[in-house]
Amino acid sequence: MAANAADTLARIVLGTGTPGAAFAAFVARELLKPTFSWWDVWQSEHAAAFMVAGIAEQDLLDVVRVLVADAIASGRSFGDFAAALRPQLVKKGWWGDVAITDPLTGEQRITRFDDARLRLILDTNLRVSYAAGEWQAAQRAKKRRPYLLYRTMRDERVRISHAAWDGVALPVDDPWWHTHYPPNGWRCRCRAISVSERDLERYRSDGFKIVTEAPPVEMVRYLDRRTGQEAEVPAGIDPGWAYNVGEARMAELGKLARRADLPKKKDGEP
């Protein structure tokens, strides 16, 4: 493990391997967001901020971010990722059951860091980063491949609600993708594939059912655990996941570009 997290990220970016779109999407999340709860960073805010629920120590959060970035860039296995991160967490006293205090309410709760938690951290960041990269590629290719096709893994682990969307083919810029572009929840393995009209005809000829109208969206109410207020989310999507990770990523890039174009202040200017 490098002594300086920023140096490690620079090494990954500038090394012999060319970072893929997924890695580029991940490293753009430069803001480290110490949090008490996953609910503290809401939906599209994840495009700008990296957080791990419960970790309020900035230096430890930086360690996790560097190792996730390394796993995405190098394709390291979960075993390698866990072997590198576990001793860092143990050293900081963040392994097993850890008591954390909510800075807003003073409430104390126990959060658990174990291999299952590490697997969830890596899995979530991998899926979101790859989805953001694929959205950007779909935008570049939409003249040749103007549709996105919703695909599930088509096995017994697929949520019933997500299985109902398998085969939905809509234009890349259809509003349905604002909220239903996968992943659509924790451990969701669904993908949206960039396709042409010819591709869709091939799927149909192979007996694959293609739906070219957006499914109806039913809103369901849920309780926001942080605010205590009720809100709504589309049925079938976990609270906090009803946004398009690719759009959020591109919006964040736009903000960074606009900041870069701003004239620099002269010395002494407010």
Number of C-alpha atoms within 10 A of each C-alpha: 11 11 8 11 17 13 12 18 19 10 13 19 19 11 10 8 10 12 17 14 18 22 24 18 25 26 22 16 19 13 14 18 22 22 20 23 17 15 15 17 21 13 16 20 15 17 29 21 16 22 25 19 16 22 20 20 13 13 13 16 18 21 21 25 24 22 22 25 23 19 18 24 22 14 12 13 12 16 12 12 20 19 12 15 18 17 13 17 17 12 9 10 11 19 17 14 13 13 12 16 14 14 11 8 8 9 9 12 13 12 19 14 17 15 16 10 12 18 14 13 16 21 18 17 18 20 20 23 25 23 25 29 22 21 25 18 14 23 17 12 16 17 11 12 19 19 27 26 24 25 19 21 14 12 8 8 11 15 15 10 11 22 19 14 20 21 21 19 26 22 20 23 14 12 12 17 21 16 17 21 24 28 25 24 16 15 11 21 19 24 21 25 18 24 21 19 13 10 14 19 13 12 14 13 10 9 9 13 14 18 15 13 11 15 11 9 13 10 13 13 12 14 12 14 12 13 9 9 9 10 12 14 18 17 16 21 22 15 23 17 21 24 21 24 30 28 19 19 24 17 15 18 16 12 10 12 11 10 11 10 8 8 7 9 8 7 6 5 6 5
